[in-house]
Amino acid sequence: MSRTALVGNITAMLEDAGFLVSERCSVRPKSFDLAARRGEDLVLLKILGNIDAFTGETGAELRRLGDYLSATPLVIGLRTRNEDLEPGVVYFRHGVPVFNPDTAYDLFIEEVPPLIYAAPGGLYVSIDGDLIADEREERGWSLGRLANELGVSRRTVSKYEDGMNASIEVAIKLEELFNEPFSNPVSVFDGAEDVRDADPIPEGPDVDPDDAHVLSTLTEAGFDVHPTNRSPFKAVSEDSDSRERTVLTGHSSFTPSAEKRARLMSSIGRVTETRSIYFTTDRVKRESVEGTAIVSCEELASIDDPDRIRELIRERSAEPDE
């Protein structure tokens, strides 16, 4: 299956599941292909045939964007090296959950989260240690008795009851012994933080010198500006006034490519519930592109009042739900 067809299939799946889905990010470089929202669940999706193409730089950018936009970064792919990704299993690359389209269907359409995750050494599940202890004690079994049944040490059983995750083989044995499910679902919409190592989110890139004057003006206006390096926008700007929306920020001359980016920012903004603004190095008669505010750097330089910058963004950018 071509990557274009795969992206199309995932888009249709998300829409069938009731998600609002952005236009496909067709500009380069790009850390994600789609943004999608259903209720409080906002996801940023990278879609690949072979997940080996998912680089550490892209993973770092996706995780930062997830933090800035309160979104969950996810990768949907078909294979790694010469092996297909197993259905029902969550993998991890550079701190980002990865799974195949069948798992995505179960999660998004059937609303059945996966139970299994891959980690060095094999496949594992998160098990309910308290339930294991309760079942063991109810039967009057010692730690040693359960250890013998499972083929592990007493210390390992004690760790299971204290919350250590188990191999899929052990989880199956537990359920056969007690006729009771012990596996907890992988909380994909929370980034699956309950089963992966909580690596700190990587630091953001330095400001591009060509963008410094624009981003510094936004900073002076009260925005916390987070530069990006693999996104269709140059920065994510969070207003210190919590009543204001986060702003996706672009900057360049107003070429056909810039107009395409501005249109894409509008689409992403409707999904992420953010505003978007594009600063142009040349004069442009248009004040917006499908909801993305257009402001020339010359116009920006003439504004001394930080509040006026906020007003200009509000006036020229459409509300995300419009």
Secondary structure as GFF3:
##gff-version 3
##sequence-region A 1 322
A	DSSP	alpha_helix	3	16	.	.	.	ID=ss1
A	DSSP	beta_strand	20	21	.	.	.	ID=ss2
A	DSSP	beta_strand	34	38	.	.	.	ID=ss3
A	DSSP	beta_strand	41	50	.	.	.	ID=ss4
A	DSSP	three_ten_helix	51	53	.	.	.	ID=ss5
A	DSSP	alpha_helix	56	69	.	.	.	ID=ss6
A	DSSP	beta_strand	72	80	.	.	.	ID=ss7
A	DSSP	beta_strand	83	84	.	.	.	ID=ss8
A	DSSP	beta_strand	89	93	.	.	.	ID=ss9
A	DSSP	beta_strand	96	99	.	.	.	ID=ss10
A	DSSP	alpha_helix	101	108	.	.	.	ID=ss11
A	DSSP	beta_strand	116	119	.	.	.	ID=ss12
A	DSSP	beta_strand	122	127	.	.	.	ID=ss13
A	DSSP	alpha_helix	129	139	.	.	.	ID=ss14
A	DSSP	alpha_helix	143	150	.	.	.	ID=ss15
A	DSSP	alpha_helix	154	161	.	.	.	ID=ss16
A	DSSP	beta_strand	166	167	.	.	.	ID=ss17
A	DSSP	alpha_helix	168	178	.	.	.	ID=ss18
A	DSSP	beta_strand	183	184	.	.	.	ID=ss19
A	DSSP	three_ten_helix	188	190	.	.	.	ID=ss20
A	DSSP	three_ten_helix	209	211	.	.	.	ID=ss21
A	DSSP	alpha_helix	212	220	.	.	.	ID=ss22
A	DSSP	beta_strand	223	227	.	.	.	ID=ss23
A	DSSP	beta_strand	235	239	.	.	.	ID=ss24
A	DSSP	beta_strand	247	252	.	.	.	ID=ss25
A	DSSP	alpha_helix	256	272	.	.	.	ID=ss26
A	DSSP	beta_strand	275	280	.	.	.	ID=ss27
A	DSSP	beta_strand	288	289	.	.	.	ID=ss28
A	DSSP	beta_strand	292	296	.	.	.	ID=ss29
A	DSSP	alpha_helix	297	301	.	.	.	ID=ss30
A	DSSP	alpha_helix	306	316	.	.	.	ID=ss31
###
